[in-house]
Amino acid sequence: MEMVVKMNIVIPIVNEFNKITLDKLSVKLLIYSKKILV
């Protein structure tokens, strides 16, 4: 039972973290592509 509770808490946190890192990566890619184009 404890494992299920832990998973329910950990998974959303990991998902949020992944979203944040993905956003940062996409922003970096955008900046790099602009630099290359300009």
Contacts in CASP RR format, 6 or more apart in sequence:
PFRMAT RR
TARGET T0000
AUTHOR 0000-0000-0000
METHOD contacts of the structure
MODEL  1
MEMVVKMNIVIPIVNEFNKITLDKLSVKLLIYSKKILV
END
